[in-house]
């Protein structure tokens, strides 16, 4: 009888521990601007469901990703600055490809008993002849911790319309190529929403991690018939408004399945908006992306690929009923890198043994701590360190225009002849240089730059903490395919 009692108590303890593990959903949009939600200031894009998410949860106004798609996803998945992440062959690609020996967020949560799924865009893989679809299976989602994958290995395109190029994206279901070549992106958000809800329904009895990585609003944009032509912002607005409705459908499904109170949801973007009305924003250049096909980073300066705030500061919302205080707004700094250790803490999961750049922000997000544990953010453009932020201050380092080694990003990096300092609280648009007035602040931030160069590295040096799993030195790779088409 006593043994039976102990066994029963042990099972109850395990059940209670499992009940405390939150389901985790990360909704990651592509190229969505800082302003492109009603709760972040948009006057023309209507996002009632996400605005309600902000009211029911927490909004961060100083949340950072990385300035371009692939590196941003690498930072999210590994909890590290991409320059630290090991890659196959020690090659540092513009779009990071984490080495199979790197540990991802999905692997951390899977090992803690979670079902895991990626629905959407991966963009952390490399080509390999003979593997499904021509992509190296060891760097695809099913080999990196995801039980289920439905989506695209890379991006959906790089032109305003699909017909503007011969490039076509496939869609995978796990290791099977389900669609050889997507000709229209109009139904992709609807398809992903259906897949997400179907998968959630199957996992309702166990903790789950869903990474819903929308391909949109990256060009070519698209929207289902019921959303097309409805937004005051045009085609881009149609896309965002359908993503907003997608969140609403997923939340409704969680409530229907009695999972709402057990589910933590994050909504954010991989980088700022791709605003490039002419190639490289050159005055009088050939028109490229119409303004109604890309978003807004206002009131920030810059956009995707730039080293200004608009390149990597993105909207962030988090909701977990009863655990994250409703209606809270914070201007403390946090990043995508911090989500891995935060989720691990909340799930009771074991962190990787490798060094992480992310910090556990669970106490901050749940209201047990007033301040974020993060005190700085480093601005990297590929392997090029361009600046650092600490508190309200941002230091911008000198650089030439179109710096060597930055590939197709470089066209969006203008020359900075000397060190600049900006007060981001008073001047989020980075308009007024304060370096001359605050030499002590400049010196303190320069010390952070020195430490970052030593630990993580820079274009001209390899950091002591950079990871290499294969033999040979670091090899920055700039290929013809890394340069966007003319």
C-alpha positions as CSV (number, residue, x, y, z in Angstrom):
1,X,0.0,0.0,0.0
2,X,2.8,2.4,0.9
3,X,4.6,1.7,-2.4
4,X,1.3,2.3,-4.2
5,X,0.9,5.6,-2.4
6,X,4.5,6.7,-3.2
7,X,4.0,5.7,-6.9
8,X,0.7,7.7,-7.0
9,X,2.3,10.7,-5.5
10,X,5.2,10.5,-7.9
11,X,2.8,10.4,-10.8
12,X,0.9,13.4,-9.5
13,X,4.1,15.3,-9.1
14,X,5.1,14.6,-12.7
15,X,1.7,15.6,-13.9
16,X,1.8,18.8,-11.9
17,X,5.2,19.6,-13.2
18,X,4.0,19.0,-16.8
19,X,1.0,21.1,-16.2
20,X,3.2,24.0,-15.3
21,X,5.0,23.8,-18.6
22,X,3.5,26.4,-20.9
23,X,2.7,25.8,-24.5
24,X,4.9,28.2,-26.5
25,X,3.9,29.8,-29.8
26,X,6.3,32.2,-31.6
27,X,4.7,34.1,-34.5
28,X,7.5,35.6,-36.6
29,X,6.7,37.8,-39.5
30,X,9.1,38.7,-42.3
31,X,10.1,42.3,-43.0
32,X,7.4,43.8,-40.9
33,X,8.1,47.4,-39.9
34,X,8.2,48.8,-36.3
35,X,5.1,50.9,-37.0
36,X,3.0,48.3,-38.8
37,X,0.5,47.5,-36.1
38,X,-2.2,49.7,-34.7
39,X,-0.7,49.3,-31.2
40,X,2.6,50.6,-32.5
41,X,1.2,53.6,-34.3
42,X,-0.1,52.6,-37.7
43,X,-3.1,54.7,-38.8
44,X,-3.8,52.9,-42.0
45,X,-3.3,49.2,-41.2
46,X,-6.0,47.8,-39.0
47,X,-4.9,45.0,-36.5
48,X,-7.6,44.6,-34.0
49,X,-6.6,41.1,-32.8
50,X,-3.0,42.0,-32.2
51,X,-4.0,45.3,-30.6
52,X,-6.1,43.2,-28.2
53,X,-3.0,41.0,-27.6
54,X,-1.1,44.1,-26.5
55,X,-4.0,45.0,-24.2
56,X,-4.1,41.5,-22.7
57,X,-0.3,41.1,-22.5
58,X,2.9,43.1,-22.7
59,X,4.4,45.4,-25.3
60,X,8.1,46.1,-25.6
61,X,9.2,49.2,-27.5
62,X,12.9,48.4,-27.5
63,X,13.0,44.9,-28.8
64,X,15.7,43.9,-31.2
65,X,16.1,41.2,-33.8
66,X,18.8,41.3,-36.5
67,X,18.8,43.4,-39.7
68,X,18.2,40.6,-42.2
69,X,16.2,37.4,-42.5
70,X,18.7,34.5,-42.2
71,X,20.8,36.0,-39.4
72,X,17.7,37.0,-37.5
73,X,16.4,33.4,-37.6
74,X,19.8,32.1,-36.5
75,X,19.8,34.4,-33.5
76,X,16.3,33.3,-32.5
77,X,17.0,29.6,-32.8
78,X,20.4,29.6,-31.1
79,X,20.1,32.4,-28.5
80,X,23.4,33.8,-29.9
81,X,24.7,36.6,-32.1
82,X,25.1,35.0,-35.5
83,X,28.8,35.8,-35.7
84,X,29.3,33.4,-32.7
85,X,27.3,30.5,-34.3
86,X,29.2,27.7,-35.9
87,X,28.5,26.9,-39.6
88,X,29.3,24.0,-41.9
89,X,32.9,24.3,-43.2
90,X,33.5,27.3,-40.9
91,X,32.0,29.4,-43.7
92,X,30.4,32.6,-42.4
93,X,27.5,33.1,-44.8
94,X,25.5,36.3,-45.1
95,X,22.4,34.1,-44.3
96,X,23.7,32.0,-41.4
97,X,23.4,28.2,-41.7
98,X,23.8,26.8,-38.1
99,X,26.1,23.8,-38.0
100,X,24.1,20.5,-37.2
101,X,26.0,20.5,-33.9
102,X,24.5,23.8,-32.8
103,X,21.6,23.4,-30.4
104,X,18.4,25.1,-31.4
105,X,15.4,26.3,-29.4
106,X,13.4,23.4,-30.8
107,X,15.9,20.9,-29.5
108,X,15.9,22.4,-26.1
109,X,12.1,22.3,-25.8
110,X,11.8,18.9,-27.4
111,X,14.2,17.4,-24.9
112,X,12.0,18.8,-22.2
113,X,9.0,16.8,-23.5
114,X,7.6,19.3,-26.0
115,X,6.1,18.4,-29.4
116,X,7.7,20.8,-31.8
117,X,6.6,22.3,-35.2
118,X,7.8,24.8,-37.7
119,X,5.1,26.1,-39.9
120,X,6.5,28.7,-42.4
121,X,9.9,30.0,-43.4
122,X,13.1,28.3,-42.3
123,X,16.0,30.1,-44.1
124,X,18.7,28.3,-42.2
125,X,19.7,25.7,-44.7
126,X,22.2,25.1,-47.5
127,X,21.9,23.5,-51.0
128,X,23.0,19.9,-51.5
129,X,22.5,17.8,-54.5
130,X,20.7,14.6,-53.9
131,X,18.9,15.6,-50.8
132,X,15.1,16.4,-50.9
133,X,14.5,19.5,-53.0
134,X,18.2,20.1,-53.3
135,X,18.6,21.2,-49.6
136,X,21.0,19.7,-47.1
137,X,18.7,17.6,-44.9
138,X,21.2,17.9,-42.0
139,X,20.4,21.6,-41.9
140,X,16.7,21.4,-42.4
141,X,14.1,21.7,-39.7
142,X,13.5,18.0,-39.0
143,X,17.2,17.6,-38.3
144,X,17.3,20.7,-36.0
145,X,14.7,19.7,-33.4
146,X,11.3,20.0,-35.2
147,X,9.1,17.0,-35.2
148,X,6.9,18.6,-37.9
149,X,7.7,21.0,-40.7
150,X,5.4,22.6,-43.3
151,X,6.8,25.5,-45.2
152,X,9.6,26.9,-47.3
153,X,13.3,26.1,-46.9
154,X,14.3,29.7,-47.9
155,X,12.4,32.9,-48.8
156,X,9.4,33.4,-51.0
157,X,11.2,35.7,-53.5
158,X,13.1,38.9,-53.9
159,X,11.0,40.8,-56.5
160,X,7.8,42.7,-56.2
161,X,5.9,40.1,-58.2
162,X,6.6,36.3,-58.7
163,X,6.6,36.8,-62.5
164,X,9.5,39.3,-62.3
165,X,12.1,36.4,-61.9
166,X,12.5,32.8,-62.7
167,X,13.0,32.0,-59.0
168,X,10.3,29.8,-57.5
169,X,10.1,28.6,-53.9
170,X,9.0,25.0,-53.1
171,X,6.9,24.0,-50.1
172,X,7.8,21.1,-47.9
173,X,6.0,18.8,-45.6
174,X,8.8,17.4,-43.5
175,X,11.3,15.9,-46.0
176,X,8.8,15.7,-48.9
177,X,8.5,18.5,-51.5
178,X,4.8,19.1,-51.5
179,X,4.7,22.0,-54.0
180,X,7.5,22.2,-56.6
181,X,7.1,25.9,-57.4
182,X,4.8,28.4,-55.8
183,X,3.3,30.8,-58.4
184,X,1.2,32.9,-56.0
185,X,1.5,33.8,-52.3
186,X,-2.1,34.9,-52.0
187,X,-3.2,31.9,-49.8
188,X,0.0,31.2,-47.9
189,X,-1.1,32.9,-44.6
190,X,-4.4,31.0,-44.8
191,X,-2.6,27.7,-45.5
192,X,-0.2,28.3,-42.5
193,X,-3.1,29.1,-40.2
194,X,-5.0,26.0,-41.1
195,X,-1.8,23.9,-40.7
196,X,-1.1,25.5,-37.3
197,X,-4.6,24.9,-35.9
198,X,-4.7,21.3,-37.1
199,X,-1.3,20.6,-35.5
200,X,-2.3,22.3,-32.2
201,X,-5.5,20.1,-32.1
202,X,-3.3,17.0,-32.3
203,X,-1.0,18.1,-29.5
204,X,-3.6,19.3,-27.0
205,X,-2.6,16.6,-24.5
206,X,1.1,17.5,-24.2
207,X,3.1,20.7,-24.1
208,X,4.0,22.0,-27.5
209,X,6.2,24.6,-29.2
210,X,4.9,26.1,-32.4
211,X,7.2,28.3,-34.5
212,X,4.8,30.0,-37.0
213,X,7.2,31.9,-39.3
214,X,5.2,33.7,-41.9
215,X,6.8,34.3,-45.3
216,X,5.0,37.6,-45.5
217,X,5.0,40.6,-45.7
218,X,8.3,39.9,-47.5
219,X,7.9,40.6,-51.2
220,X,6.1,39.2,-53.2
221,X,3.2,40.0,-50.9
222,X,-0.1,38.3,-51.1
223,X,-3.5,38.0,-49.5
224,X,-6.6,35.8,-49.6
225,X,-9.6,37.1,-51.6
226,X,-11.4,38.2,-48.5
227,X,-8.5,40.5,-47.6
228,X,-7.2,41.6,-51.0
229,X,-7.9,45.2,-51.8
230,X,-9.4,46.0,-48.3
231,X,-6.6,47.8,-46.5
232,X,-6.1,51.6,-46.7
233,X,-2.3,50.8,-47.0
234,X,-2.6,48.8,-50.2
235,X,-1.3,45.3,-50.9
236,X,1.2,45.4,-48.0
237,X,-1.6,46.4,-45.6
238,X,-3.8,43.5,-46.9
239,X,-1.0,41.1,-46.0
240,X,-0.6,42.4,-42.4
241,X,-4.4,42.5,-41.9
242,X,-4.6,38.8,-42.8
243,X,-1.7,38.0,-40.5
244,X,-3.7,39.8,-37.7
245,X,-6.8,37.7,-38.5
246,X,-4.6,34.6,-38.5
247,X,-3.6,35.3,-34.9
248,X,-7.2,35.8,-34.0
249,X,-8.1,32.4,-35.5
250,X,-5.3,30.7,-33.6
251,X,-6.3,32.4,-30.3
252,X,-9.9,31.3,-30.9
253,X,-8.7,27.7,-31.4
254,X,-6.7,27.8,-28.2
255,X,-9.8,29.0,-26.3
256,X,-12.0,26.3,-27.9
257,X,-9.5,23.6,-26.9
258,X,-9.2,25.1,-23.3
259,X,-5.5,25.8,-23.9
260,X,-5.5,29.6,-23.7
261,X,-4.5,29.9,-20.0
262,X,-1.6,27.4,-20.6
263,X,-0.2,29.0,-23.7
264,X,2.5,31.8,-24.0
265,X,2.4,33.6,-27.3
266,X,5.0,35.9,-28.8
267,X,4.5,38.1,-31.8
268,X,7.4,39.9,-33.5
269,X,9.2,40.4,-36.8
270,X,12.6,39.2,-38.1
271,X,13.8,42.6,-39.1
272,X,12.6,46.0,-40.2
273,X,10.8,46.7,-43.5
274,X,12.4,46.3,-46.8
275,X,12.1,49.9,-48.0
276,X,14.0,50.2,-51.2
277,X,12.0,52.4,-53.6
278,X,15.1,52.5,-55.9
279,X,18.0,50.1,-55.9
280,X,20.2,51.1,-52.9
281,X,17.8,54.1,-52.4
282,X,19.8,56.0,-55.0
283,X,18.2,59.3,-56.1
284,X,16.8,58.9,-59.7
285,X,17.5,55.2,-59.8
286,X,15.3,52.6,-61.4
287,X,12.1,52.0,-59.4
288,X,12.1,48.9,-57.3
289,X,9.7,48.3,-54.4
290,X,6.5,50.5,-54.5
291,X,5.7,52.0,-51.1
292,X,2.4,50.1,-50.8
293,X,4.5,46.8,-51.0
294,X,6.6,47.6,-47.9
295,X,6.1,48.8,-44.4
296,X,7.2,51.6,-42.1
297,X,9.8,51.9,-39.4
298,X,8.6,55.3,-38.2
299,X,9.6,57.0,-36.0
300,X,12.9,55.2,-36.4
301,X,15.6,55.9,-38.9
302,X,16.5,53.3,-41.5
303,X,15.1,50.0,-42.7
304,X,16.0,46.4,-43.4
305,X,19.8,45.9,-44.1
306,X,20.7,49.3,-42.6
307,X,22.6,49.7,-39.3
308,X,20.1,52.2,-38.0
309,X,17.3,51.4,-35.6
310,X,14.8,50.7,-38.3
311,X,16.8,47.8,-39.5
312,X,16.6,45.7,-36.3
313,X,14.2,47.2,-33.8
314,X,10.9,45.5,-34.3
315,X,7.4,45.3,-32.7
316,X,7.1,42.8,-29.9
317,X,4.0,41.5,-28.0
318,X,3.8,38.7,-25.5
319,X,0.7,37.2,-23.9
320,X,0.1,34.5,-21.3
321,X,-3.1,35.0,-19.3
322,X,-2.6,35.1,-15.6
323,X,1.1,34.9,-15.8
324,X,2.1,38.0,-17.8
325,X,0.5,41.2,-16.5
326,X,-2.0,42.7,-18.9
327,X,-1.6,46.1,-20.4
328,X,2.1,46.5,-19.4
329,X,4.4,48.5,-21.7
330,X,8.2,48.6,-21.2
331,X,11.0,50.5,-23.0
332,X,13.6,48.2,-21.5
333,X,15.9,46.4,-24.0
334,X,15.3,42.8,-25.0
335,X,16.2,40.7,-28.0
336,X,15.2,37.5,-29.9
337,X,18.3,35.9,-28.5
338,X,16.8,36.1,-25.0
339,X,13.8,34.0,-25.9
340,X,15.6,30.7,-25.9
341,X,16.9,30.9,-22.3
342,X,13.6,32.5,-21.2
343,X,11.5,29.7,-22.6
344,X,13.9,27.1,-21.2
345,X,13.5,28.6,-17.7
346,X,9.7,28.6,-18.0
347,X,9.6,25.1,-19.3
348,X,12.1,23.7,-16.9
349,X,14.3,22.8,-19.8
350,X,18.1,22.3,-19.8
351,X,20.1,24.9,-21.6
352,X,22.9,24.0,-24.1
353,X,26.4,23.7,-22.6
354,X,27.7,26.2,-25.2
355,X,27.9,29.9,-24.4
356,X,24.7,31.9,-25.2
357,X,24.3,35.6,-25.7
358,X,20.7,35.5,-24.6
359,X,19.6,36.1,-21.0
360,X,16.7,34.7,-19.0
361,X,14.0,37.3,-19.0
362,X,11.3,35.2,-17.4
363,X,11.1,37.2,-14.2
364,X,11.0,40.5,-16.1
365,X,8.2,39.3,-18.5
366,X,6.1,37.8,-15.8
367,X,6.3,41.0,-13.6
368,X,8.4,39.5,-10.9
369,X,11.2,42.0,-11.8
370,X,10.8,45.6,-12.9
371,X,13.7,45.7,-15.3
372,X,15.1,43.6,-18.1
373,X,18.3,41.7,-17.4
374,X,19.8,42.9,-20.7
375,X,21.9,46.0,-20.7
376,X,23.3,46.1,-24.2
377,X,22.7,45.3,-27.8
378,X,25.5,45.0,-30.5
379,X,24.7,46.0,-34.0
380,X,26.2,43.6,-36.6
381,X,25.9,43.7,-40.3
382,X,27.1,40.2,-41.2
383,X,30.6,40.0,-39.6
384,X,30.9,43.8,-39.4
385,X,30.4,45.4,-36.0
386,X,28.7,48.8,-36.6
387,X,27.8,49.9,-33.1
388,X,26.5,49.2,-29.6
389,X,23.6,50.3,-27.5
390,X,23.5,50.5,-23.7
391,X,20.6,52.2,-21.9
392,X,19.5,55.1,-23.9
393,X,22.9,55.6,-25.7
394,X,23.8,54.2,-29.1
395,X,27.4,54.5,-30.4
396,X,27.8,54.2,-34.2
397,X,31.2,53.3,-35.5
398,X,33.0,54.8,-38.5
399,X,32.7,52.8,-41.8
400,X,33.0,53.3,-45.5
401,X,30.0,53.2,-47.8
402,X,29.1,49.7,-49.0
403,X,31.7,48.1,-46.6
404,X,33.7,45.2,-48.0
405,X,32.4,41.8,-46.9
406,X,28.8,42.9,-46.4
407,X,27.6,41.5,-49.8
408,X,24.2,42.7,-50.9
409,X,23.5,44.3,-47.6
410,X,26.3,46.8,-48.3
411,X,24.4,48.9,-50.7
412,X,22.2,50.0,-47.7
413,X,25.2,51.0,-45.5
414,X,26.3,54.6,-46.1
415,X,29.6,56.0,-45.1
416,X,30.0,57.1,-41.5
417,X,33.3,59.2,-41.3
418,X,33.6,59.4,-37.5
419,X,32.1,58.0,-34.3
420,X,28.6,59.2,-33.6
421,X,26.5,59.0,-30.4
422,X,22.7,59.2,-30.2
423,X,20.3,59.5,-27.3
424,X,17.6,57.0,-28.4
425,X,15.1,58.0,-25.7
426,X,15.0,61.6,-26.9
427,X,16.0,61.0,-30.5
428,X,14.7,57.7,-31.8
429,X,15.2,59.0,-35.3
430,X,19.0,59.3,-34.8
431,X,19.2,62.8,-36.1
432,X,21.5,64.6,-33.6
433,X,25.0,63.5,-32.9
434,X,25.9,63.8,-29.2
435,X,29.5,62.5,-29.3
436,X,31.2,65.8,-28.7
437,X,29.0,66.6,-25.8
438,X,29.4,63.3,-24.0
439,X,33.0,62.0,-24.4
440,X,32.7,59.9,-21.2
441,X,29.8,58.0,-22.7
442,X,31.7,57.5,-25.9
443,X,34.7,56.0,-24.0
444,X,32.4,53.7,-22.0
445,X,30.7,52.4,-25.1
446,X,34.1,52.0,-26.9
447,X,35.1,49.7,-24.1
448,X,32.0,47.5,-24.9
449,X,33.1,47.5,-28.5
450,X,36.6,46.3,-27.6
451,X,35.1,43.5,-25.5
452,X,32.7,42.5,-28.3
453,X,35.5,42.4,-30.8
454,X,37.6,40.2,-28.5
455,X,34.8,37.8,-27.6
456,X,32.6,37.7,-30.8
457,X,34.8,39.1,-33.5
458,X,34.5,41.6,-36.3
459,X,35.1,41.7,-40.1
460,X,38.9,41.8,-39.6
461,X,39.2,39.5,-36.5
462,X,37.8,36.2,-35.1
463,X,36.4,36.3,-31.6
464,X,37.7,34.0,-28.9
465,X,34.2,32.8,-28.3
466,X,33.2,32.1,-31.9
467,X,32.3,28.5,-32.5
468,X,33.9,26.2,-35.1
469,X,33.0,22.5,-35.4
470,X,35.1,21.8,-38.5
471,X,38.7,22.1,-39.3
472,X,40.2,25.2,-40.8
473,X,39.9,29.0,-40.3
474,X,36.8,31.2,-40.5
475,X,36.0,31.8,-44.2
476,X,33.6,34.7,-44.9
477,X,31.7,33.8,-48.1
478,X,30.4,36.4,-50.5
479,X,29.0,34.6,-53.6
480,X,27.4,35.9,-56.7
481,X,24.1,34.6,-55.3
482,X,24.5,36.7,-52.2
483,X,24.2,39.8,-54.3
484,X,20.5,40.8,-55.0
485,X,19.7,41.0,-58.7
486,X,19.8,44.3,-60.5
